């Protein structure tokens, strides 16, 4: 066996603080063989990015390596002087970061940045370096590289920029690439392209990759080996197939069970209770024990070492022998032997009485809804430069009906108009054309009338970012009480307090949490507070705009289960907006796929997922990384979402569609119906 | 109470305060000035306005430690036999009162305008911001001179009683702009956050969203700005009084004292100008340093080790 490209031995990273020392990494050991892709997976706060920063010597001060070693190709690089480290970075280690927006210097052209790096590390002449840079851009799939090399980063789209960043990481021919969440900021269809690219170029150049991500699907499709991290430690390590199919550590198996599967219908997700401990409150012993169903005194008292098992895997748990592989400890119905969800108390009067004649009529009906934004320059500039008015058609002629007590999902990539839909459906924005009928009456007319508060009470919203959706200066009690006070739903202070208590209880929070501020809660708990606030007015209709996209997988499962329970108890109707097809399949009854402001496919979730008819739906589903079918070949969607200001003629999807013909470029597609599924395509049979 | 002190000491801001000598020295100096000025009738050794205690034979006495000085007059006396130390304390009282009043007024006007412009947007935003641009294109002193002059011309008899108000308005008028702009910028950021959207979905009225949701989240930078502005306002007041358009000589502020002292500068009675000038410098520098420290301490990006 040859010498590993990267070897990390017992790495400890600490942050000295005024109140003591926080240990962010606690004895992390890894090794990456030449040409190998090692995945580093974990939820936020696990220390995976910290490991990456420590390897490339870019720890944020005051963080420092207090013990352990980092070796790159037989050379110890921790503790090198900054000047030497700069030589190592770029030449020996290339880095790809999460946000392609900030990874490139906006003041220099892409070419200048590439050529500078090539010249610094390879000592080539200017002309030769330029040739090399163009070759690299070609290799990373940038069309018309000859011309685009002289453009600035802002002239590239997000996916193209990430390609440039990869080119930049590879330009000095490093043997190791550290990629920290390289696709997290990108859309699913672009993610598939970038992962494919990273995999291909690294293979061609024989570079090893340390791929840091929270997405098990990405790991399954990309990596050879994987290391699972939890609160600053590696808890399980081994070949990808082994770790994913037969996880040994209770955390890994819980994590795997919490991921909704796009290829299967699941009734209820398994979840791990609680959330990742904070660095200033790390539990003694095994870091996972407070959330582990199998924990005993040994787990609470001492820390388990990483123990090597058959099949080249290793896991850090005291009960590996007793538990056996996770596949053998499955409990029917519950998925895994974790403690179930916290009991949810529901007051009987909260349940919605559905009257029989209303049960058939949809609660929300959207008819020919369009929203156009005027993004023209100010009139004076238009007058002077002779420019025309420009309109952004965010939503175009969308019609849908949401039945009572059901979940309707809107799916699409960024910029498809799904958030504009959400804003219009809760009355924050007015449509340019068309109307929304809520329980038979026109929503926007009713909201403008004197009775608007009565209607407002019936529809509420759950937001995407649990860190921005709660006012940081307000206590949780005040936040949840606000809708009750605004709508005068309580008559006394004691009633208010008891109402808030029961709302918090219904989302699994304690009454004493009323006095706390949002920053004292984790992301998942904040999302629960947000849900409690939305439930305060006892609404019938909830618009959920990506409610779990900012959450970790295990916490996401908790929130999704809670939403399902609340729907069952209170007869809620959901409009669920998401880019995550697996969650949509798991949660929704009906689904509509949006592309550039239009619905391209709409129908019962089961049918759409079983046999998607629109090419976009098919490609989108194909683009999602699977945890199951590792290393499958697929055809990622080509190209990127076009600029919505200049949408393509005819069918908006035709530039990316493998089946596009002459007619697709000219005429917008008709809607045809197949077994209750509406498809807007010229060739739905293909 | 003790618990609260401990809590404060353990908080990030409290610890940063204790760790920074500049912070607590400037705080002590500011506190001493404010205290001495606020309680000047009790702290000052003499009452410079009580004509019965003044004696022209005591005029222009040097400080105690110089030959000819008297123990009763620590920093010497002015041309009318007033004790300099007492005059400075009483003068500082007027300077600080003008400073605080004009800053308070600026903050109220600026915050309301900034919130309206940032949250409502549209023509209101355009109007308020162009108004800011217009105000910024005039030098502050010029506006103040103009108002003081107009005020004096309009009410020639009532000038003495109106002087205080005119002075406050002259400093406020160019002063509110910075608050309006800062608040508008933060309001633009805050009102796009989801908690504001949540309040809109609940149906909370705009004015309550502005003042109960957005305002608490934009006041941080305002406190810092206001602290530094107090120092600027005191200096502007002194400048105006020095130029003779400020408070009347019967109730002299630090600026008035400096102007009076200016006449004696070349006749050897340096203390009449130097001590009020020093007091002004010390006060302004202390308040400024305190403001600087606050800006750093409340800025999470500059705070180390979080």
Boltz contact constraints between the chains, C-beta under 6 A:
constraints:
  - contact:
      token1: [A, 17]
      token2: [B, 305]
      max_distance: 6.0
  - contact:
      token1: [A, 18]
      token2: [B, 15]
      max_distance: 6.0
  - contact:
      token1: [A, 62]
      token2: [B, 305]
      max_distance: 6.0
  - contact:
      token1: [A, 426]
      token2: [B, 201]
      max_distance: 6.0
  - contact:
      token1: [A, 428]
      token2: [B, 200]
      max_distance: 6.0
  - contact:
      token1: [A, 453]
      token2: [B, 203]
      max_distance: 6.0
  - contact:
      token1: [A, 456]
      token2: [B, 203]
      max_distance: 6.0
  - contact:
      token1: [A, 461]
      token2: [B, 201]
      max_distance: 6.0
  - contact:
      token1: [A, 463]
      token2: [B, 194]
      max_distance: 6.0
  - contact:
      token1: [A, 465]
      token2: [B, 194]
      max_distance: 6.0
  - contact:
      token1: [A, 468]
      token2: [B, 193]
      max_distance: 6.0
  - contact:
      token1: [A, 468]
      token2: [B, 194]
      max_distance: 6.0
  - contact:
      token1: [A, 469]
      token2: [B, 194]
      max_distance: 6.0
  - contact:
      token1: [A, 469]
      token2: [B, 195]
      max_distance: 6.0
  - contact:
      token1: [A, 469]
      token2: [B, 198]
      max_distance: 6.0
  - contact:
      token1: [A, 470]
      token2: [B, 195]
      max_distance: 6.0
  - contact:
      token1: [A, 471]
      token2: [B, 195]
      max_distance: 6.0
  - contact:
      token1: [A, 471]
      token2: [B, 213]
      max_distance: 6.0
  - contact:
      token1: [A, 473]
      token2: [B, 216]
      max_distance: 6.0
  - contact:
      token1: [A, 473]
      token2: [B, 217]
      max_distance: 6.0
  - contact:
      token1: [A, 483]
      token2: [B, 202]
      max_distance: 6.0
  - contact:
      token1: [A, 486]
      token2: [B, 202]
      max_distance: 6.0
  - contact:
      token1: [A, 486]
      token2: [B, 203]
      max_distance: 6.0
  - contact:
      token1: [A, 486]
      token2: [B, 204]
      max_distance: 6.0
